[in-house]
Amino acid sequence: MCIKFKRYKIVIESIIMLKNKALLLTLSFVPFVLAACGGGGGSGDNNNQSSGSQDLISNGTRYYFMDYNPEGNDNNVDELNVSYFEIFNKKSTDSSSYQSLDEYLLTEKKLYLPTDKATNVMNFNSMTDWTLDLIGDVKESWKLEKVDLTNKNMFDTVLPGYRILGFDDAETSNINGHMFLNTYGQRNFPQGSSCYRLISKKTNQDTFAFNTNQNYEINQSFEDFDAENVPYLEYLNRTNQFGLTYRAVSGSWKNISWTTIYDTSLGIAIDDAVAVKYQGKTYAADYTSNIAWTAAQESIHWDIFLKKQSNPIAIRSAKLKIAQLKSGCYVYNETAANALASLNSLNWKPY
């Protein structure tokens, strides 16, 4: 089956009133990731075993995503999710590789059309140095760090912070999380287990992605939208609790006007502040900055947020996010994945 490489999205939401409209302000720290083909279920069906701690990028090598999803997908029940990607010729591809882009992508030098063929291939220079080829000369550089999991606690690795902070059973039935803790909470990874933690991601150039479907059209002139970003910027810099500094920028590439607001330390755009003017109409767009996202910098902003909180729910959420950034894993080698899959009472489901 084909699934998306897991997508971390850390969101703080609040309703604000601005420009006589109710806007949903979403602060998202999102390392975007490539789609990949991989099997669901446990990792025990894999016939391509890597040896011990020798993590390879040779043909047929697999690495696994194994995560706890407290929200689950159905019936408000938490889930343990699994999938993998496989490396061939130091690359990983999927069903979206070399297929049509299906959206416009604007760079300073070129407008890519929905019918243009996207690359969407992850290149592995090593297991700690990845390059995602998106389309043309648009690329992302990913840096990871290897973590030796030998004799490390399994539960605390997959669910960092939960042993101390506990589960929120008010909204979701956390039967899988409780099962993991109560049944296997003292289990450790065997010799040769390792994982890789995502520590930075940087795109080599700024881009705006947009669609011209009527669902994305903004019923407002581009000039008015751009002008309203001025008071919006002032509001964001005055009220955000993360210690972020926002910047508003507008310009024109390839005769297409654009406007955006983003923070200057992580490059995260404010969704409601990004738009382009294409063929006389205004469309919502997704802005990607070439400012590097780093886990260390994001953690600093969560620490700032945490110090300003008195709400127990917000405090717990922030602490879990910091724990994930500092102690969580992005992908596991086969030794670690097989050890997790061998915990027979746990039900690992495909993403």
C-alpha positions as CSV (number, residue, x, y, z in Angstrom):
1,M,0.0,0.0,0.0
2,C,1.1,3.6,-0.4
3,I,1.0,6.1,2.5
4,K,2.3,9.5,3.3
5,F,5.7,9.6,5.1
6,K,4.4,10.8,8.5
7,R,3.8,14.4,8.8
8,Y,4.5,16.1,12.1
9,K,2.0,18.9,12.7
10,I,2.1,20.8,15.9
11,V,-0.9,23.1,16.2
12,I,-2.0,25.8,18.6
13,E,-5.4,27.3,17.6
14,S,-7.2,30.3,18.8
15,I,-10.1,32.3,17.4
16,I,-9.4,35.9,16.8
17,M,-11.4,38.7,15.3
18,L,-9.7,40.7,12.6
19,K,-10.9,42.7,9.6
20,N,-14.5,42.1,10.7
21,K,-14.0,38.4,10.1
22,A,-13.5,35.5,12.5
23,L,-10.1,33.9,11.6
24,L,-8.6,30.7,12.8
25,L,-5.1,31.4,13.7
26,T,-3.1,28.2,13.4
27,L,0.5,28.1,14.5
28,S,1.9,25.0,12.8
29,F,5.4,23.7,13.0
30,V,5.4,21.2,10.1
31,P,8.3,19.4,8.6
32,F,6.6,18.3,5.4
33,V,7.5,14.9,4.1
34,L,7.5,12.8,1.0
35,A,4.9,10.1,0.2
36,A,6.2,6.5,0.3
37,C,5.0,3.0,-0.4
38,G,5.0,0.6,2.4
39,G,3.2,-2.3,4.0
40,G,0.9,-2.1,6.9
41,G,0.7,-4.2,9.9
42,G,3.8,-5.4,11.9
43,S,7.3,-5.5,10.6
44,G,7.7,-9.2,11.1
45,D,6.9,-10.0,7.5
46,N,10.1,-8.3,6.3
47,N,12.6,-10.6,4.5
48,N,15.3,-8.0,4.1
49,Q,16.9,-8.0,7.6
50,S,19.6,-5.5,8.3
51,S,22.4,-6.8,10.5
52,G,22.6,-5.5,14.0
53,S,23.3,-1.8,14.3
54,Q,24.7,-1.5,10.8
55,D,22.1,0.7,9.3
56,L,22.4,0.6,5.5
57,I,21.2,2.5,2.5
58,S,21.8,-0.5,0.2
59,N,19.1,-1.9,-2.1
60,G,16.1,-3.4,-0.3
61,T,16.8,-1.9,3.1
62,R,13.7,-0.8,5.0
63,Y,13.1,1.7,7.7
64,Y,9.9,1.9,9.7
65,F,7.6,4.6,11.0
66,M,6.1,3.4,14.3
67,D,4.1,6.0,16.2
68,Y,1.4,6.5,18.8
69,N,-1.6,8.5,17.6
70,P,-3.6,9.6,20.6
71,E,-6.5,10.9,18.5
72,G,-6.9,7.7,16.4
73,N,-8.8,7.6,13.2
74,D,-12.1,6.0,14.2
75,N,-14.4,5.9,17.2
76,N,-12.2,8.1,19.3
77,V,-9.8,5.3,20.1
78,D,-6.1,5.8,20.1
79,E,-3.9,3.9,17.6
80,L,-0.4,2.6,17.2
81,N,0.6,3.1,13.5
82,V,3.2,1.5,11.3
83,S,4.5,1.6,7.8
84,Y,7.9,1.5,6.1
85,F,9.9,2.9,3.1
86,E,12.3,0.9,1.1
87,I,15.6,2.1,-0.5
88,F,16.7,1.3,-4.0
89,N,19.7,3.0,-5.7
90,K,19.9,5.2,-2.6
91,K,16.4,6.5,-3.4
92,S,12.8,6.1,-2.2
93,T,9.9,6.6,-4.6
94,D,6.2,6.1,-4.5
95,S,3.1,6.4,-6.6
96,S,3.4,10.2,-6.7
97,S,7.0,10.1,-8.1
98,Y,7.3,11.3,-11.7
99,Q,3.5,12.1,-11.8
100,S,1.8,15.4,-12.5
101,L,2.2,18.1,-10.0
102,D,-1.6,18.7,-9.7
103,E,-1.1,22.3,-8.5
104,Y,0.7,25.5,-9.5
105,L,4.1,26.0,-7.9
106,L,5.6,29.5,-8.1
107,T,9.3,30.2,-7.6
108,E,11.2,33.4,-8.3
109,K,12.4,31.9,-11.7
110,K,9.6,29.7,-12.8
111,L,5.9,28.9,-12.6
112,Y,5.4,25.1,-12.6
113,L,2.0,24.0,-14.0
114,P,-0.3,21.3,-12.6
115,T,0.4,19.2,-15.6
116,D,4.2,19.4,-15.1
117,K,5.8,16.2,-13.9
118,A,6.9,16.3,-10.3
119,T,10.0,14.4,-9.2
120,N,9.0,13.6,-5.5
121,V,12.0,11.4,-4.8
122,M,13.9,11.1,-1.6
123,N,17.7,10.7,-2.0
124,F,19.7,9.2,0.8
125,N,23.2,10.5,0.9
126,S,23.4,8.7,4.2
127,M,20.8,7.9,6.9
128,T,21.5,11.2,8.5
129,D,21.6,13.3,5.3
130,W,18.6,13.2,3.0
131,T,17.6,15.3,-0.1
132,L,14.1,15.5,-1.3
133,D,13.8,16.4,-5.0
134,L,10.4,18.0,-5.5
135,I,10.4,19.4,-9.1
136,G,12.9,21.1,-11.3
137,D,15.6,22.7,-9.1
138,V,13.3,22.8,-6.0
139,K,14.9,20.6,-3.3
140,E,14.7,20.1,0.5
141,S,17.7,19.2,2.6
142,W,16.9,17.0,5.6
143,K,19.3,16.3,8.5
144,L,18.7,13.5,11.1
145,E,20.7,12.2,14.0
146,K,21.2,8.5,14.8
147,V,20.0,7.4,18.3
148,D,21.3,4.1,19.8
149,L,18.3,2.4,21.3
150,T,20.1,-0.6,22.7
151,N,18.7,-1.2,26.2
152,K,16.5,1.9,25.9
153,N,12.9,1.7,27.2
154,M,10.5,1.0,24.3
155,F,7.5,2.8,25.8
156,D,9.4,6.0,26.6
157,T,10.8,6.0,23.1
158,V,7.6,5.6,21.2
159,L,5.5,7.7,23.7
160,P,8.0,10.2,25.2
161,G,6.5,12.1,28.1
162,Y,3.4,9.9,28.6
163,R,4.8,7.9,31.5
164,I,5.0,11.1,33.6
165,L,2.2,13.2,32.1
166,G,-0.3,10.4,31.6
167,F,-3.1,10.0,29.1
168,D,-6.1,12.3,28.5
169,D,-9.0,9.9,28.8
170,A,-11.7,12.6,28.7
171,E,-11.9,12.8,24.9
172,T,-10.3,9.6,23.7
173,S,-10.2,6.0,24.8
174,N,-6.5,5.4,25.2
175,I,-6.6,1.6,25.3
176,N,-3.6,1.1,23.2
177,G,-1.5,3.5,25.1
178,H,-2.5,2.0,28.4
179,M,-1.9,-1.5,27.1
180,F,1.6,-0.5,26.0
181,L,2.4,1.0,29.4
182,N,0.8,-1.6,31.6
183,T,2.0,-4.7,29.7
184,Y,5.3,-3.7,28.2
185,G,6.2,-0.5,30.1
186,Q,9.5,-2.1,31.3
187,R,10.6,-3.7,28.1
188,N,13.9,-2.4,26.5
189,F,15.1,-2.5,22.9
190,P,17.6,-5.3,22.0
191,Q,21.2,-4.9,20.9
192,G,21.5,-3.3,17.5
193,S,18.3,-1.2,17.7
194,S,18.5,2.3,16.5
195,C,16.3,5.1,15.2
196,Y,16.7,8.5,13.5
197,R,15.5,11.8,14.8
198,L,14.6,14.6,12.4
199,I,16.6,17.7,13.5
200,S,16.4,20.1,10.6
201,K,14.8,20.7,7.2
202,K,15.5,23.5,4.7
203,T,14.1,24.2,1.2
204,N,16.6,25.7,-1.2
205,Q,14.2,28.5,-2.3
206,D,10.9,30.2,-1.4
207,T,7.8,28.8,-3.1
208,F,4.1,29.4,-3.3
209,A,1.8,26.5,-4.1
210,F,-1.8,27.2,-5.2
211,N,-4.8,25.9,-7.1
212,T,-7.3,27.8,-9.3
213,N,-10.3,25.7,-8.2
214,Q,-13.1,27.9,-7.1
215,N,-12.8,26.4,-3.6
216,Y,-9.5,28.2,-3.3
217,E,-10.6,31.6,-4.7
218,I,-10.8,34.5,-2.2
219,N,-13.7,36.8,-2.7
220,Q,-11.6,39.9,-2.3
221,S,-9.2,41.9,-4.4
222,F,-5.6,41.0,-4.0
223,E,-4.7,44.6,-3.2
224,D,-7.2,44.7,-0.3
225,F,-6.0,41.3,1.0
226,D,-2.4,42.5,0.9
227,A,-3.3,45.8,2.7
228,E,-5.1,43.9,5.5
229,N,-1.9,41.9,6.2
230,V,-0.5,45.2,7.7
231,P,-2.7,45.2,10.8
232,Y,-2.7,41.4,10.9
233,L,1.1,41.5,11.2
234,E,0.9,44.0,14.1
235,Y,-1.6,41.8,15.9
236,L,0.5,38.7,15.5
237,N,3.6,40.3,16.8
238,R,1.7,41.8,19.7
239,T,-0.2,38.7,20.9
240,N,1.7,35.5,20.0
241,Q,2.9,33.5,23.0
242,F,5.8,31.7,21.4
243,G,8.3,34.6,21.3
244,L,8.0,34.6,17.5
245,T,8.7,37.6,15.3
246,Y,6.6,37.8,12.2
247,R,7.3,39.5,8.9
248,A,5.0,40.6,6.1
249,V,6.4,40.5,2.6
250,S,4.8,41.0,-0.8
251,G,6.2,40.9,-4.4
252,S,5.7,39.6,-7.9
253,W,7.3,36.7,-9.7
254,K,6.6,35.8,-13.3
255,N,3.9,38.5,-13.4
256,I,2.1,36.8,-10.4
257,S,1.7,39.0,-7.3
258,W,2.0,37.3,-4.0
259,T,1.8,38.2,-0.3
260,T,2.7,36.4,2.9
261,I,3.3,36.6,6.6
262,Y,5.9,34.3,8.2
263,D,7.9,34.0,11.3
264,T,11.6,34.8,11.0
265,S,13.1,32.0,13.1
266,L,11.3,28.9,11.7
267,G,9.9,30.2,8.5
268,I,6.3,29.1,9.3
269,A,3.7,30.9,7.3
270,I,0.4,32.1,8.6
271,D,-2.1,30.3,6.4
272,D,-4.7,33.1,6.4
273,A,-2.1,35.6,5.3
274,V,-0.9,33.9,2.1
275,A,-2.4,34.7,-1.3
276,V,-1.5,35.1,-5.0
277,K,-3.0,37.0,-7.8
278,Y,-3.3,34.9,-10.9
279,Q,-5.1,35.9,-14.1
280,G,-6.9,38.7,-12.2
281,K,-8.2,36.6,-9.4
282,T,-7.1,36.1,-5.8
283,Y,-6.3,32.6,-4.6
284,A,-5.2,31.2,-1.2
285,A,-1.7,29.8,-1.4
286,D,0.8,27.8,0.7
287,Y,4.0,29.5,1.3
288,T,7.3,27.6,2.0
289,S,10.2,29.7,3.2
290,N,13.8,28.8,2.7
291,I,14.4,29.5,6.4
292,A,15.6,26.3,8.0
293,W,13.3,24.6,10.4
294,T,15.2,23.0,13.3
295,A,13.8,20.9,16.1
296,A,16.0,22.8,18.6
297,Q,14.6,26.1,17.6
298,E,11.0,24.9,17.7
299,S,11.6,23.5,21.2
300,I,12.8,26.9,22.4
301,H,9.5,28.4,21.2
302,W,7.5,25.8,23.0
303,D,9.5,26.4,26.2
304,I,8.6,30.1,25.9
305,F,4.9,29.2,25.4
306,L,5.0,26.8,28.3
307,K,6.3,29.4,30.8
308,K,3.3,31.6,30.0
309,Q,0.6,29.0,30.6
310,S,-1.6,28.3,33.6
311,N,-4.1,26.0,31.8
312,P,-3.2,22.3,32.7
313,I,-4.3,21.1,29.2
314,A,-2.0,23.6,27.4
315,I,0.8,22.8,29.8
316,R,0.5,19.0,29.2
317,S,0.2,19.5,25.4
318,A,3.3,21.7,25.3
319,K,5.4,19.3,27.5
320,L,4.4,16.3,25.2
321,K,5.5,18.3,22.1
322,I,8.8,19.2,23.7
323,A,9.4,15.6,24.7
324,Q,8.7,14.4,21.2
325,L,11.1,16.9,19.7
326,K,13.9,16.1,22.1
327,S,13.4,12.4,22.7
328,G,11.1,11.0,19.9
329,C,12.1,9.0,16.8
330,Y,11.3,9.7,13.2
331,V,12.2,6.3,11.7
332,Y,13.4,3.0,13.2
333,N,15.8,0.4,11.8
334,E,14.6,-3.2,11.3
335,T,16.0,-4.5,14.6
336,A,14.1,-1.9,16.6
337,A,10.9,-2.3,14.5
338,N,10.9,-6.0,14.8
339,A,11.3,-5.7,18.6
340,L,8.2,-3.4,18.7
341,A,6.2,-5.7,16.4
342,S,7.0,-8.6,18.7
343,L,5.0,-7.1,21.5
344,N,2.0,-9.4,20.7
345,S,-0.7,-7.6,22.7
346,L,-0.2,-4.4,20.7
347,N,-2.2,-3.8,17.6
348,W,-0.1,-1.9,15.0
349,K,-2.2,-0.5,12.2
350,P,-1.2,1.0,8.9
351,Y,-1.3,4.8,8.8
